[in-house]
Amino acid sequence: MTVNTDNLVSITEANQNFSRVARMVDEKGSVVILKNNTPRYLLVEFNSAQKEQIADDEDVMSISKRLIAKNRKAYEVLAK
């Protein structure tokens, strides 16, 4: 996820005008909220966060399948 200066808002602005910040997320995909001029929070659309979680789960499944295939003989011995 790339972040540019158009996606940065202060925590004060986010508190005072959340609907504007939410529209920014709708338009740009994400907004970084700064606290003391340091990135502190990332605001993303809920559906985007869910998609990221699914991708992480798929990665875990892929790694698990590879490890099972690689170590099948060891698993068979342990299963006895």
Residue pairs with C-beta under 8 A, 6 or more apart in sequence:
1 29
1 30
1 44
3 30
3 32
3 39
6 28
7 24
7 28
7 30
7 31
7 32
8 31
8 32
8 34
8 39
9 21
9 24
9 31
9 32
9 33
9 34
10 33
10 34
10 35
11 33
11 34
11 35
11 40
11 41
13 20
13 21
14 21
14 31
14 33
14 41
14 43
21 31
21 33
21 43
22 43
24 31
25 31
25 43
25 44
25 45
26 45
29 44
29 45
29 48
30 42
30 43
30 44
30 45
30 48
31 42
31 43
32 39
32 41
32 42
32 43
33 39
33 40
33 41
33 42
33 43
34 40
35 41
68 75
